[in-house]
Amino acid sequence: MRRWARSIVNEMFTVDERDQVRQRLLDLAAADPGIVGAAIIGSYVRGASDEWSDLDLAFAVGDDVPTALARWTDLLYRDFAALHHWDLPVGATVYRVFLLPDCLEVDIAFAPAAEFGARGPTWRLVFGDPVDLPARRPRDPRELIGLAWHHVLHARTCIEREQHWQAEWLISGIRDHVLALACLRLGYPTSYAKGADLLPTDITEPITATLVRSLDEAELRRALAAAADAYLAELARTDPALAARLHPAISELALTGARS
């Protein structure tokens, strides 16, 4: 049996095995009358993949997308011994994400032919006739700014209510939004913290204080205060006038005194 069709996970995939799976999937797509186009997407296209990278493809579906999804899901389980899958819908396109043995993740976007095309630079046509699509809009900083103060407010509330797990989740969310704001400001990717490791240390080093080390109330208050400070510091770089306007309220919410 081919290594990519093993049913028992006993080691990580190799680059050669991943390349073989990619080529096999592309060959199968070319032989499928219902698939009228294929492209390679992701870090591989820009030469940034390494031995840990997953496998990303996009298919143009000539017939019904749900029918193609069912057909290809059966194929991935039957011929590649897939362990699990889940979906990420984006408009009429469905990204179906598979986990194969050897811990190889395979992401396949199944798009109607009318939506098959590049939305960014990490897209390389293999076959088919792509359409011109608008580039993806960068994330709106207003959403990140709003979510961050929302999380400061509700983290404080959760601490007062002794809902410590939710407080930790919210404090971690503040950190995520601050990192995304910094990435957006400097032109780095914002999704899944992909640009966070590209940020200069004078930005990231103070943010390390936001890491929650325990669910102890005093620790949660300390981490919330650090997260609020990091938020206000980044907001001052992004929108100084708004930072000045929000500063009193955010500082009040981040007070670390004893619970009333």
Secondary structure as GFF3:
##gff-version 3
##sequence-region A 1 260
A	DSSP	three_ten_helix	3	5	.	.	.	ID=ss1
A	DSSP	alpha_helix	15	31	.	.	.	ID=ss2
A	DSSP	beta_strand	35	41	.	.	.	ID=ss3
A	DSSP	beta_strand	55	61	.	.	.	ID=ss4
A	DSSP	alpha_helix	65	80	.	.	.	ID=ss5
A	DSSP	beta_strand	84	90	.	.	.	ID=ss6
A	DSSP	beta_strand	93	100	.	.	.	ID=ss7
A	DSSP	three_ten_helix	101	103	.	.	.	ID=ss8
A	DSSP	beta_strand	104	112	.	.	.	ID=ss9
A	DSSP	three_ten_helix	113	115	.	.	.	ID=ss10
A	DSSP	beta_strand	123	127	.	.	.	ID=ss11
A	DSSP	alpha_helix	141	160	.	.	.	ID=ss12
A	DSSP	alpha_helix	164	186	.	.	.	ID=ss13
A	DSSP	three_ten_helix	191	193	.	.	.	ID=ss14
A	DSSP	three_ten_helix	196	198	.	.	.	ID=ss15
A	DSSP	alpha_helix	201	207	.	.	.	ID=ss16
A	DSSP	three_ten_helix	208	210	.	.	.	ID=ss17
A	DSSP	alpha_helix	217	238	.	.	.	ID=ss18
A	DSSP	alpha_helix	240	253	.	.	.	ID=ss19
###
